[in-house]
Amino acid sequence: MKIALLGYGKMGQVIERIALERGHEIVLKKDENNTFDGLSNADVAIDFSVPTAAVSNISNCFQANVPVISGTTGWLENYDEVAALCNEKNGAFISSSNFSLGVNIFFEVNEYLAKIMSKFDSYKVSMEEIHHTQKLDAPSGTAISLAKGVIENSSYNNWTLEKPVADDPSDSELAKQIHIEAKRIGTVPGTHTVTYNSSVDAIEIKHTAHNREGFALGAVIAAEWIVGKQGIFTMKDVLELK
């Protein structure tokens, strides 16, 4: 399989190594200093660039009839536009806040726990995410996905970075907000914790990434899966979690 790498930072380099180990060929390594030359030779593109480049990168792939795996976060205000272009060009697309196999299993556990906890009003949910100091967006895309998983399976209706000034059950708006604490520390690859806290106990689920390998491997597996397909998919499709 011939792969175009859109974004050649630390993640792009790990993806390159894993792709080569799995017998694939890299036909384009694009950063801000070069063009899309070679994209038309690719069977699939993997985009781990920056938010300001993601829409252009993905759009160029659809124009070239190349399926796209996008792990870039921070650009989703343009998602509908990108999805429309994918459908117009009969393209293939997967965008995920996190391609790690473990994190996608964690997403499923999070949704299942949210369904259970929705019956118990005495527990208040909160989240913490920790990443390296070079991460540009906060909260992380993974934390937002976790919050959405809770919102879709409970009475919560939004997430916020603002720390609650009081835990007043009479404040109905506050009670519907999921507080996400975003920390940027050293070289941490990514740690996400979801906590349900009450006056008597707490229930906590946590995922800790030890390195970038899991993100990269999942992206390459998704790229292998999407070749020859048309449509907009998720990691649930890739991992048969539906």
C-alpha positions as CSV (number, residue, x, y, z in Angstrom):
1,M,0.0,0.0,0.0
2,K,1.3,3.5,-0.9
3,I,0.8,6.1,1.8
4,A,0.9,9.9,1.7
5,L,1.9,11.4,5.1
6,L,0.4,14.9,5.5
7,G,2.2,16.4,8.4
8,Y,5.7,15.1,9.2
9,G,6.2,16.0,12.8
10,K,6.8,13.5,15.6
11,M,3.5,11.6,14.9
12,G,4.2,11.5,11.2
13,Q,7.6,10.0,11.8
14,V,6.2,7.3,14.1
15,I,3.5,6.5,11.5
16,E,6.2,6.3,8.8
17,R,8.2,3.8,10.8
18,I,5.2,1.6,11.7
19,A,3.9,1.7,8.1
20,L,7.3,0.6,6.7
21,E,7.4,-2.2,9.3
22,R,4.0,-3.4,8.0
23,G,5.3,-3.5,4.5
24,H,3.9,-0.2,3.1
25,E,5.5,2.5,1.0
26,I,5.6,6.2,1.7
27,V,5.1,8.2,-1.5
28,L,4.8,11.7,0.1
29,K,6.0,13.3,3.3
30,K,4.4,16.7,3.3
31,D,5.1,19.5,5.8
32,E,4.7,23.3,5.4
33,N,7.7,23.5,3.1
34,N,6.6,21.3,0.2
35,T,3.8,20.6,-2.2
36,F,1.3,17.8,-2.8
37,D,3.5,16.3,-5.5
38,G,3.2,12.5,-5.2
39,L,-0.3,12.6,-3.7
40,S,-1.9,11.2,-6.8
41,N,0.3,8.1,-6.5
42,A,-1.0,7.3,-3.0
43,D,-3.6,4.6,-2.2
44,V,-4.4,6.5,1.1
45,A,-3.4,9.6,3.0
46,I,-2.8,9.9,6.7
47,D,-3.1,13.5,8.0
48,F,-1.5,14.4,11.3
49,S,-0.8,18.0,10.6
50,V,-2.0,21.2,12.3
51,P,-5.5,22.6,12.6
52,T,-4.8,25.4,10.1
53,A,-3.6,22.9,7.4
54,A,-6.1,20.1,8.0
55,V,-9.0,21.3,5.8
56,S,-6.7,22.1,2.8
57,N,-4.9,18.7,3.2
58,I,-8.1,16.7,3.3
59,S,-9.7,18.6,0.5
60,N,-6.7,18.1,-1.8
61,C,-7.0,14.3,-1.1
62,F,-10.7,14.2,-2.1
63,Q,-9.8,16.2,-5.3
64,A,-7.2,13.5,-6.1
65,N,-9.5,10.6,-5.2
66,V,-7.3,9.5,-2.3
67,P,-9.0,8.2,0.9
68,V,-8.1,10.1,4.0
69,I,-7.4,9.2,7.6
70,S,-7.3,12.4,9.7
71,G,-6.0,12.5,13.2
72,T,-5.6,16.3,13.4
73,T,-7.9,18.0,15.9
74,G,-8.9,21.6,16.4
75,W,-10.5,22.1,13.0
76,L,-14.0,20.5,13.4
77,E,-15.9,23.7,13.0
78,N,-15.3,22.9,9.3
79,Y,-16.3,19.3,9.5
80,D,-19.6,19.7,7.7
81,E,-17.9,21.4,4.8
82,V,-15.3,18.6,4.5
83,A,-18.0,15.8,4.8
84,A,-20.0,17.5,2.0
85,L,-16.9,17.5,-0.2
86,C,-16.2,13.8,0.6
87,N,-19.7,12.9,-0.5
88,E,-19.6,15.1,-3.6
89,K,-16.3,13.4,-4.7
90,N,-17.5,9.9,-3.6
91,G,-14.5,9.8,-1.3
92,A,-13.6,7.9,1.8
93,F,-12.9,9.5,5.1
94,I,-12.2,8.7,8.7
95,S,-11.7,11.5,11.2
96,S,-11.0,10.6,14.8
97,S,-9.8,12.5,17.9
98,N,-7.7,9.4,18.7
99,F,-6.8,6.3,16.7
100,S,-5.4,4.3,19.5
101,L,-7.1,0.9,19.8
102,G,-7.1,1.2,23.6
103,V,-8.7,4.7,23.5
104,N,-11.4,3.5,21.2
105,I,-12.2,0.6,23.6
106,F,-12.1,3.3,26.4
107,F,-14.7,5.3,24.4
108,E,-17.0,2.3,24.5
109,V,-16.5,1.7,28.2
110,N,-17.1,5.5,28.8
111,E,-20.5,5.4,26.9
112,Y,-21.6,2.2,28.7
113,L,-20.7,3.7,32.1
114,A,-22.5,6.9,31.2
115,K,-25.7,5.0,30.5
116,I,-25.5,3.3,33.9
117,M,-24.7,6.4,35.8
118,S,-27.5,8.4,34.2
119,K,-29.8,6.7,36.7
120,F,-28.0,8.1,39.7
121,D,-28.3,11.8,40.2
122,S,-26.0,11.8,43.3
123,Y,-22.9,11.4,41.1
124,K,-21.3,14.4,39.3
125,V,-19.1,13.6,36.3
126,S,-15.8,15.5,35.6
127,M,-12.8,14.8,33.4
128,E,-9.1,15.5,33.4
129,E,-6.8,15.3,30.4
130,I,-3.0,15.7,30.5
131,H,-0.8,16.2,27.5
132,H,2.7,17.4,26.5
133,T,3.4,21.1,26.5
134,Q,3.5,21.2,22.6
135,K,-0.1,20.2,22.2
136,L,-1.9,23.2,20.6
137,D,-5.5,22.6,21.5
138,A,-7.3,22.3,24.8
139,P,-9.2,20.4,25.8
140,S,-7.9,17.5,23.7
141,G,-10.0,16.1,20.9
142,T,-10.1,12.9,22.9
143,A,-11.5,14.6,26.0
144,I,-14.2,16.3,23.8
145,S,-15.1,12.9,22.4
146,L,-15.4,11.4,25.9
147,A,-17.6,14.3,26.9
148,K,-19.8,13.8,23.9
149,G,-20.1,10.1,24.8
150,V,-21.4,11.1,28.2
151,I,-23.7,13.8,26.8
152,E,-25.3,11.4,24.3
153,N,-26.1,8.9,27.1
154,S,-27.1,11.2,30.0
155,S,-28.8,14.5,30.9
156,Y,-25.6,16.5,30.5
157,N,-25.8,19.0,27.7
158,N,-22.4,20.6,27.4
159,W,-18.7,20.6,28.5
160,T,-16.7,23.5,29.9
161,L,-13.1,24.3,30.8
162,E,-14.4,26.7,33.4
163,K,-14.0,25.4,36.9
164,P,-17.3,25.4,38.8
165,V,-17.4,28.1,41.4
166,A,-19.7,26.0,43.5
167,D,-21.2,22.5,43.5
168,D,-24.8,23.8,44.0
169,P,-27.4,21.2,43.1
170,S,-29.9,24.1,42.8
171,D,-28.0,25.5,39.9
172,S,-29.5,23.5,37.0
173,E,-27.2,24.9,34.4
174,L,-24.1,24.1,36.4
175,A,-25.4,20.6,37.0
176,K,-25.6,19.9,33.2
177,Q,-22.0,21.0,32.5
178,I,-19.1,18.5,32.4
179,H,-16.0,20.2,33.7
180,I,-12.9,19.2,31.8
181,E,-9.5,20.1,33.4
182,A,-6.8,20.4,30.7
183,K,-3.2,20.1,31.9
184,R,0.0,20.5,29.8
185,I,2.9,18.8,31.5
186,G,6.3,17.9,30.1
187,T,6.3,15.2,27.4
188,V,3.1,13.3,28.5
189,P,1.7,11.5,25.5
190,G,-1.9,11.6,26.8
191,T,-3.8,10.6,29.9
192,H,-7.6,10.8,30.2
193,T,-9.6,10.3,33.4
194,V,-13.4,10.3,33.8
195,T,-14.7,10.5,37.4
196,Y,-18.1,10.2,38.9
197,N,-18.0,11.7,42.3
198,S,-20.6,11.6,45.1
199,S,-20.5,12.5,48.8
200,V,-19.8,8.8,49.7
201,D,-17.6,7.5,47.0
202,A,-16.1,7.9,43.5
203,I,-16.0,5.8,40.4
204,E,-13.1,6.4,38.0
205,I,-12.0,5.1,34.6
206,K,-8.7,6.1,33.1
207,H,-6.6,5.6,30.0
208,T,-2.9,6.3,30.0
209,A,-0.8,6.3,26.8
210,H,2.8,5.2,27.4
211,N,4.0,6.6,24.0
212,R,2.8,7.6,20.5
213,E,3.0,4.1,19.2
214,G,-0.7,3.3,19.9
215,F,-1.9,6.4,18.0
216,A,0.3,5.6,15.0
217,L,-0.6,1.9,14.8
218,G,-4.3,2.6,15.0
219,A,-4.0,5.2,12.2
220,V,-2.1,2.7,9.9
221,I,-4.7,0.0,10.7
222,A,-7.5,2.4,9.7
223,A,-5.6,3.3,6.5
224,E,-5.3,-0.4,5.6
225,W,-9.1,-0.9,6.3
226,I,-10.4,2.1,4.2
227,V,-8.7,1.4,0.9
228,G,-11.3,0.5,-1.7
229,K,-14.2,1.9,0.3
230,Q,-16.4,4.9,-0.2
231,G,-18.2,6.9,2.5
232,I,-17.6,8.5,5.9
233,F,-16.6,6.0,8.6
234,T,-15.4,5.9,12.2
235,M,-13.1,3.7,14.3
236,K,-16.2,1.8,15.4
237,D,-16.4,0.6,11.8
238,V,-12.7,-0.3,11.6
239,L,-12.7,-2.2,15.0
240,E,-16.3,-3.6,14.4
241,L,-17.4,-2.1,17.7
242,K,-20.9,-1.3,16.4
